[in-house]
Amino acid sequence: MSDLLSAPCSARAVRSVRNLTRALGAVFCAVSCGVAIAASGTAPAAGTTTARASASLAAAHPAPAGNASAVAAPDAAGVVDPRRAFLLRGVFAQEVTRRLKVPAAEQRAYADRLQTALGENMLGNLSGEYVVMVDRNANVQALFIYFRATPSDSWQMIGASPVSTGRPGEYDHFITPLGVFEHTPSNMDFRSEGTLNENHIRGYGKRDMRIFDLGWAQGERGWGKGGMSQMRFQMHATDPDRLEPLLGIRHSKGCVRIPASLNAFLDHYGILDAEYAALVESGKSLWVLKSDRQVTPWAGRYIVVVDSERKSRPAWAPAPGSKVRAKVPAGADTAD
């Protein structure tokens, strides 16, 4: 295991800061934590130490515009306060155009689901890094980004967006697998060429979108007699004109389709790039990483897929309307 992965969060954060001359960007610095919470519609969990402390931190130490180093600057002891990670809420609200306004009670319920899933995979003490969670339930189809500073804190939501997961019923269509998946350079990411397929669809989205490759996984076949088979599990953007409007319903062959703006957000701030950052720190050059990326000190590596088993669709996760569905071109669900 690399030094970055085995080091405590505070040490890892300090090293990340030292390697970032333009860390997090001016937009990251322009918002205080209190403003960020309001912008995302996220309410702190009542009674949690981190929720109260993060608001107090922002009020006492607002991030000055244009001073990126101030956002993740170490204190006198050389430690970066992990509560600053919640400033990402404001960045999410500004940069991700497809967002879901999840009620506070629902945020806490999903935080509990996240903790349960992590605990079942020997990751119950995970903290100090962002985690992406997807609810594959047909009535939800949503992605959430969560963070907590320490294992004793509750997970708190950074932001949420609609997605599309596997739609059963046709050959070679898998139900998106459940579990905790590690994003690692062992399954190196790549980027979309933005070319049109035979159905005039850009299956991986516009040119240069990042494909987060999670490797081979056991997926449930959505055709024939069912059963389990190997599938290549990825998270990626989709055709911005024809398929992105369909996010919010099951429509993929098993992968997780996400909005282009969310793809750019995850890519630019390295939300899932802890292990990629470790390779860069060791001196390796990775072509898939852009030169202007601004990796946060709290980069994570896990994508968690759950199923809430909802029987009806909640108001905060609306499905695309009939007019959007009527415009779906032939072969659209075979794009990935």
C-alpha positions as CSV (number, residue, x, y, z in Angstrom):
1,M,0.0,0.0,0.0
2,S,1.3,3.5,-0.9
3,D,2.3,6.0,1.8
4,L,-0.6,8.2,0.8
5,L,-3.2,5.5,1.4
6,S,-1.8,4.3,4.7
7,A,-1.1,7.7,6.2
8,P,-3.6,9.4,8.6
9,C,-6.0,11.8,6.9
10,S,-4.3,14.9,8.3
11,A,-0.9,14.0,7.0
12,R,-2.4,13.0,3.7
13,A,-4.2,16.4,3.5
14,V,-1.0,18.4,4.2
15,R,0.9,16.6,1.4
16,S,-1.9,17.3,-1.0
17,V,-1.9,21.0,-0.1
18,R,1.8,21.2,-0.6
19,N,1.4,19.8,-4.1
20,L,-1.3,22.2,-5.1
21,T,-0.4,25.7,-6.2
22,R,-3.9,26.4,-7.5
23,A,-5.8,24.1,-5.2
24,L,-9.6,24.1,-5.4
25,G,-9.9,27.3,-7.5
26,A,-11.3,30.7,-6.9
27,V,-14.9,29.5,-6.9
28,F,-14.1,27.2,-4.1
29,C,-12.7,30.1,-2.1
30,A,-15.5,32.5,-2.8
31,V,-18.1,30.8,-0.6
32,S,-18.3,30.3,3.1
33,C,-19.5,27.1,4.6
34,G,-22.8,28.7,5.7
35,V,-23.5,30.0,2.2
36,A,-22.6,26.6,0.7
37,I,-25.1,24.8,2.9
38,A,-27.9,27.2,1.9
39,A,-27.0,26.9,-1.8
40,S,-27.3,23.2,-1.9
41,G,-30.5,22.9,0.2
42,T,-28.5,20.8,2.7
43,A,-29.4,21.1,6.4
44,P,-26.8,20.0,9.0
45,A,-27.9,17.0,11.0
46,A,-29.2,18.1,14.3
47,G,-26.9,17.4,17.2
48,T,-23.8,16.4,15.2
49,T,-20.5,18.0,16.2
50,T,-19.2,18.3,12.7
51,A,-22.3,20.1,11.4
52,R,-22.1,22.8,14.1
53,A,-18.4,23.1,13.9
54,S,-18.3,23.4,10.1
55,A,-20.7,26.3,10.2
56,S,-18.7,28.0,13.0
57,L,-15.5,27.5,11.1
58,A,-16.9,29.2,8.0
59,A,-18.2,32.1,10.0
60,A,-14.9,32.6,11.8
61,H,-12.7,32.0,8.8
62,P,-14.4,32.8,5.6
63,A,-12.4,31.8,2.5
64,P,-11.2,34.9,0.7
65,A,-11.8,35.1,-3.0
66,G,-8.8,34.3,-5.1
67,N,-6.8,32.9,-2.3
68,A,-7.0,29.1,-3.0
69,S,-4.4,28.2,-0.4
70,A,-6.6,29.6,2.4
71,V,-9.3,27.0,1.8
72,A,-7.1,24.1,2.8
73,A,-4.3,25.8,4.6
74,P,-2.7,23.9,7.5
75,D,-3.0,25.4,11.0
76,A,-0.1,26.2,13.3
77,A,0.4,22.5,14.0
78,G,0.6,21.7,10.3
79,V,-2.9,20.0,10.2
80,V,-5.6,20.8,7.7
81,D,-9.0,21.1,9.3
82,P,-11.1,18.4,7.5
83,R,-14.3,20.4,8.2
84,R,-13.2,22.6,5.3
85,A,-14.2,19.8,3.1
86,F,-17.8,21.0,3.4
87,L,-17.0,24.1,1.4
88,L,-17.4,21.8,-1.6
89,R,-21.2,22.1,-1.2
90,G,-21.0,25.6,-2.6
91,V,-18.9,24.6,-5.5
92,F,-21.3,21.8,-6.3
93,A,-24.2,24.2,-6.3
94,Q,-22.4,26.6,-8.6
95,E,-20.9,24.1,-11.1
96,V,-23.3,21.1,-11.3
97,T,-26.3,22.0,-13.4
98,R,-28.4,18.9,-12.7
99,R,-29.0,18.8,-9.0
100,L,-31.5,17.2,-6.6
101,K,-32.8,19.0,-3.5
102,V,-32.8,16.2,-1.0
103,P,-34.7,16.9,2.3
104,A,-32.7,16.8,5.4
105,A,-34.5,13.7,6.8
106,E,-33.7,11.8,3.5
107,Q,-30.1,12.9,3.7
108,R,-29.8,11.3,7.1
109,A,-31.5,8.2,5.9
110,Y,-29.1,7.8,3.0
111,A,-26.2,8.5,5.4
112,D,-27.3,5.5,7.4
113,R,-27.5,3.4,4.3
114,L,-24.0,4.5,3.3
115,Q,-22.6,3.6,6.8
116,T,-24.3,0.2,6.7
117,A,-22.9,-0.6,3.3
118,L,-19.4,0.5,4.3
119,G,-19.6,-1.5,7.5
120,E,-20.5,-4.6,5.6
121,N,-17.3,-4.2,3.6
122,M,-15.0,-3.7,6.5
123,L,-14.9,0.1,5.9
124,G,-17.0,1.2,8.9
125,N,-14.4,3.6,10.2
126,L,-13.8,5.3,6.8
127,S,-13.6,9.1,7.2
128,G,-11.7,12.1,5.9
129,E,-12.5,11.5,2.3
130,Y,-15.4,12.0,-0.1
131,V,-17.6,9.0,-1.0
132,V,-20.0,8.7,-3.9
133,M,-23.2,6.7,-3.4
134,V,-25.8,5.7,-6.0
135,D,-29.3,4.5,-5.3
136,R,-30.2,2.2,-8.2
137,N,-33.8,1.9,-7.2
138,A,-36.1,2.4,-10.2
139,N,-38.0,5.1,-8.3
140,V,-35.0,7.1,-7.3
141,Q,-32.0,6.9,-9.7
142,A,-29.8,9.3,-7.8
143,L,-26.2,9.9,-7.0
144,F,-25.0,11.5,-3.7
145,I,-21.6,12.7,-2.5
146,Y,-21.0,12.4,1.2
147,F,-18.3,13.3,3.7
148,R,-17.5,13.0,7.3
149,A,-14.4,14.3,9.1
150,T,-14.0,11.5,11.7
151,P,-15.5,8.0,12.3
152,S,-17.5,9.4,15.2
153,D,-19.2,11.9,13.0
154,S,-22.3,11.4,10.9
155,W,-22.0,11.4,7.1
156,Q,-23.2,14.6,5.6
157,M,-24.3,15.2,2.0
158,I,-22.3,17.5,-0.3
159,G,-24.7,17.3,-3.2
160,A,-27.0,15.0,-5.3
161,S,-27.8,14.5,-9.0
162,P,-30.0,12.3,-11.1
163,V,-28.5,9.3,-12.9
164,S,-29.5,6.3,-15.0
165,T,-28.6,2.8,-14.1
166,G,-29.1,-0.6,-15.8
167,R,-32.5,-1.3,-17.4
168,P,-33.4,-4.9,-17.6
169,G,-35.5,-6.4,-20.4
170,E,-33.2,-6.6,-23.3
171,Y,-30.2,-8.7,-24.3
172,D,-26.9,-7.6,-22.8
173,H,-28.6,-5.3,-20.3
174,F,-27.5,-5.8,-16.7
175,I,-29.0,-4.6,-13.5
176,T,-26.4,-2.3,-12.0
177,P,-24.5,-4.3,-9.3
178,L,-24.8,-3.5,-5.6
179,G,-21.8,-3.1,-3.3
180,V,-18.7,-1.0,-2.6
181,F,-16.4,-0.5,-5.6
182,E,-12.9,0.9,-5.4
183,H,-11.8,3.4,-8.1
184,T,-8.2,2.5,-8.7
185,P,-5.6,3.0,-11.5
186,S,-5.5,-0.8,-11.7
187,N,-8.5,-0.3,-14.0
188,M,-7.3,2.9,-15.7
189,D,-9.8,5.5,-16.7
190,F,-10.0,6.9,-20.2
191,R,-11.7,9.7,-22.0
192,S,-14.5,9.9,-24.5
193,E,-13.8,10.6,-28.1
194,G,-17.2,12.1,-28.5
195,T,-17.9,10.2,-31.7
196,L,-21.4,9.2,-32.9
197,N,-22.4,5.6,-33.1
198,E,-24.7,4.0,-35.7
199,N,-27.7,5.5,-33.9
200,H,-26.1,9.0,-33.9
201,I,-25.6,8.9,-30.1
202,R,-22.4,9.8,-28.2
203,G,-22.6,6.9,-25.7
204,Y,-19.8,8.3,-23.4
205,G,-20.9,11.9,-23.9
206,K,-19.1,14.7,-25.5
207,R,-15.4,14.6,-26.3
208,D,-13.0,14.6,-23.3
209,M,-15.5,13.4,-20.7
210,R,-13.9,11.0,-18.2
211,I,-15.0,7.4,-18.0
212,F,-14.5,6.2,-14.4
213,D,-13.6,2.5,-14.9
214,L,-14.4,0.3,-11.9
215,G,-13.3,-2.9,-13.6
216,W,-15.1,-6.3,-13.9
217,A,-18.0,-6.9,-11.6
218,Q,-20.6,-9.6,-11.2
219,G,-23.8,-8.3,-12.6
220,E,-27.3,-9.8,-12.7
221,R,-28.4,-10.4,-16.3
222,G,-31.6,-8.5,-17.1
223,W,-32.6,-10.8,-19.9
224,G,-33.5,-14.5,-20.5
225,K,-33.5,-16.5,-17.3
226,G,-31.4,-14.0,-15.4
227,G,-28.4,-15.2,-13.4
228,M,-25.0,-13.6,-12.8
229,S,-22.3,-12.8,-15.4
230,Q,-19.2,-10.6,-15.6
231,M,-19.8,-7.0,-16.8
232,R,-17.6,-4.1,-17.1
233,F,-18.7,-1.6,-14.6
234,Q,-18.2,2.1,-15.4
235,M,-19.6,5.5,-14.4
236,H,-19.6,8.1,-17.2
237,A,-21.4,10.9,-18.9
238,T,-23.9,10.3,-21.8
239,D,-25.1,12.0,-24.9
240,P,-25.8,15.6,-23.7
241,D,-28.6,16.2,-26.2
242,R,-30.5,13.0,-26.5
243,L,-29.8,11.0,-23.3
244,E,-28.9,13.4,-20.5
245,P,-32.5,14.6,-20.4
246,L,-33.5,11.0,-19.5
247,L,-31.5,10.9,-16.4
248,G,-33.7,9.9,-13.5
249,I,-34.9,6.6,-15.0
250,R,-33.2,3.3,-15.6
251,H,-31.8,3.4,-19.1
252,S,-28.3,2.0,-19.3
253,K,-26.8,-1.4,-20.0
254,G,-25.6,-1.6,-16.4
255,C,-23.3,1.3,-16.0
256,V,-24.1,4.5,-14.1
257,R,-24.8,7.5,-16.5
258,I,-24.3,10.9,-14.9
259,P,-24.7,14.5,-16.0
260,A,-21.8,16.1,-18.0
261,S,-21.4,18.9,-15.4
262,L,-21.2,16.3,-12.6
263,N,-18.6,14.3,-14.6
264,A,-16.5,17.5,-15.0
265,F,-16.9,18.3,-11.3
266,L,-15.7,14.8,-10.1
267,D,-12.9,14.9,-12.6
268,H,-11.6,18.5,-11.9
269,Y,-11.6,18.3,-8.1
270,G,-10.4,14.6,-8.0
271,I,-13.4,13.6,-5.8
272,L,-12.6,9.9,-6.5
273,D,-8.9,10.2,-7.2
274,A,-7.1,9.3,-4.0
275,E,-5.2,6.4,-5.6
276,Y,-4.5,8.4,-8.8
277,A,-3.0,11.2,-6.7
278,A,-0.8,8.6,-4.9
279,L,0.7,7.6,-8.2
280,V,1.2,11.2,-9.2
281,E,3.0,11.9,-5.9
282,S,5.2,8.9,-6.5
283,G,6.4,10.6,-9.7
284,K,4.3,8.9,-12.4
285,S,2.6,10.8,-15.2
286,L,-0.9,9.8,-16.0
287,W,-2.3,11.1,-19.4
288,V,-5.9,10.7,-18.3
289,L,-5.5,13.5,-15.7
290,K,-5.8,17.1,-16.9
291,S,-3.0,19.5,-16.2
292,D,-5.4,22.1,-14.7
293,R,-7.1,19.8,-12.3
294,Q,-7.5,21.0,-8.7
295,V,-7.5,17.9,-6.4
296,T,-8.9,18.5,-2.9
297,P,-7.0,17.2,0.1
298,W,-10.0,14.9,0.8
299,A,-10.0,12.9,-2.4
300,G,-11.7,9.5,-2.0
301,R,-11.8,6.3,-3.9
302,Y,-15.2,4.5,-3.2
303,I,-18.4,4.3,-5.2
304,V,-21.2,2.6,-3.2
305,V,-24.3,1.3,-4.9
306,V,-27.4,0.6,-2.8
307,D,-31.1,-0.1,-3.5
308,S,-33.5,1.8,-1.2
309,E,-36.3,-0.6,-2.3
310,R,-38.8,2.3,-2.6
311,K,-42.2,1.4,-4.0
312,S,-43.0,4.9,-5.1
313,R,-41.1,7.9,-6.4
314,P,-40.2,10.7,-4.0
315,A,-41.0,14.2,-5.0
316,W,-37.3,15.2,-4.8
317,A,-36.3,12.7,-7.5
318,P,-38.6,13.5,-10.4
319,A,-38.6,11.3,-13.5
320,P,-38.2,12.9,-16.9
321,G,-41.5,14.0,-18.5
322,S,-43.4,12.3,-21.3
323,K,-42.2,14.9,-23.8
324,V,-38.6,14.0,-23.1
325,R,-39.3,10.3,-23.3
326,A,-41.1,10.7,-26.6
327,K,-38.0,12.1,-28.2
328,V,-35.8,9.2,-27.3
329,P,-34.1,7.9,-30.5
330,A,-34.0,4.2,-31.5
331,G,-31.1,2.3,-29.9
332,A,-30.6,4.9,-27.2
333,D,-30.4,2.4,-24.4
334,T,-27.6,0.5,-26.1
335,A,-25.2,3.4,-26.0
336,D,-23.0,2.0,-23.3
